[in-house]
Amino acid sequence: MNVLRLAPALMLTGCLGLEAFNPSADSGLPGGGSDSGSVSYGSFGGMSYPETVNFGNSELGEPVSTEVVLTNESDSNITLSELTLDAGSNFVAEYTSVPWVIGSGGQYVIAVTWTPLALGEDTGTLSFGIDGESGLAAIALKGTGAEAGSDGGTDSGGGDDGGTSSGGLEYSTTNLAFGNVPVSSADTKTVSLVNNGSAEVVISNITSSDPAFVPSGISTPSAMSPSSAKTLSVAFRPTAERSYSGTITVTTDQGPTNISVSGTGSYECSVCAPILDVDTGSDPYSMEFGSILGIPDTKEITLLNIGDEDLVVSSVYIHNDSGGGEFRVSGGTGTIAPGAYKVATVSYTCSGGCIDLPLELTDTNILHIKSNDDSEPDWKIQCSGAGF
């Protein structure tokens, strides 16, 4: 019986306003260029997914893990409504509980582990449903159980960074760590492959477990004669602020070799702070009001965030003096995203014969706007009012 495990610890972010990554539009993926060795991606209800997950060859009892990544390529939210695993008990899928809403450009990660229990090919199917769509999208799972010592493992030795040998084919590294890369940009690293054996090696396929990691530079199938070398390029293109990890699998006639890849999608700021700007229609530090026969004089002030981090306006208030007029303020508090704004309303009412002036000493008739803008955490507007 197959096992489905919920993994609440998996963190999934939809970044609204970010351009979704489109695997088919990139030259490193099938349908978008000449590199036919990459994963083939399908699309269902606006969600991109790998059509096949190949675990390669593995010795009996040796588990192999990978991440299946679903990417929302649409311009709106997608609700993942169902996940099913039709496979033997040696296939295990761990994922965040559904239903789950994925924002535009966001991703949903399913960790799948396969443990071969018998020699030969083993298959399964991972399916998912989307709210509003009929049927399910199917992802084929397959792997081949191999005898111990048959060179069927995913990696035949070597250190993480000191190079690895698969038969006559040697890799300069099997671990690529990209570190922090700004969302919607890309960073590329390379792996050198050298055939140090005495026989030709044929690279039949190069696949990626996560569309954020794009292999290129080596078309498949590709033959490498003894002493020849090739360079495999891997681009990391994060679409959301989160950690990514996956595997680039190079399959040859000597067996598969896994290259571990990891990186973090980060937000790159220039100012790296919230900045409050106030628009009163004239002087941002002074406002004048006039009330006739008790009719309120009402004005709006716009609170803009011209920084590149969230601005939090904690309070907007004014203390009235003991004169006959009264200032009132409403709105303007809350979180303001970069480039966004909130509006506060200020009104002054007097039934007649009032003169109200700002006074710093008693902090009266002075409008305060308090926020997390370190450069001006208490924006003050002096308010004057007269009633007739």
Buried (B, 14 or more C-beta within 10 A) or exposed (E): EBBBEEEEEBEBBBBEEBEBBBBBEBEBBBEBBEBBBBBBBBBBBBBBBBBBBBBBBBBBEBEBBBBBBBBBBBEEBBBBBEBBBEBBEBBBBBBBEBEBBBBBBBBBBBBBBBBBEEEEEBEBBBBBBBBEBEEBBBBEBBBBBBEEEEEBBBBBEBEEEEBBBBBBBBBBBBBBBBEEBBBBEBBBBEBEBBBBBEEEBEBEBBBBBBBBBBBBBBBBEBEBEEEEEBEBBBBBBBBBBBEBBBBBBBBBBBBBBBBBBBBBBBEEEEEEBBBBBBEBEEEBEBBBBBBEEEEBBEBEBBBBBBBBBEBBBEEBEBEBBEBBBBBEBEBBBEEBEBEEBBEBBBBBBBBEEBEBEBEEEEEBBBBBBBBBBEEBEEBBBBBBBBBE
